[in-house]
Amino acid sequence: MSARQIAYVVTTLLAVLAFAGSGVANLVRAEHLASDMAHLGYPPYLMTVLGTWKVLGAITIALPGLARPKEWAYAGMIFDLTGAAASRAATGDGGAMVLVPLVIACAVAASWATRPPTRRLAAAITTPRST
């Protein structure tokens, strides 16, 4: 395996575990997450919404193919993680609480950047149509 392939496997595994784990915890309304969501000022129903999308995103980036859904999943993960960091910062949580989602965002970005060609959108080539 090349260094790029190893980086892809490791970072994708981290992203899948982080999102599948936290997604399931959101769906079952784990007490520590429910407490965090209340601390951040979010309504309880948001746990179901986030949990569903996190699990679906984890599955999507883990499966082969699905290039367009993967782009959406990676984007959603970055939105989720940067939003989490911003929420932590806005509520005055310490630097470590802000840094954790940003570190995970770096792993997600590395997974996206190192993914093999079979998991990327093909470059769209457009040619003008003749009239």
Summary of the structure (lengths in Angstrom):
residues: 131
radius of gyration: 17.1
end to end distance: 49.4
largest distance: 63.1
contacts: 346
relative contact order: 0.15
helix: 76%
strand: 0%
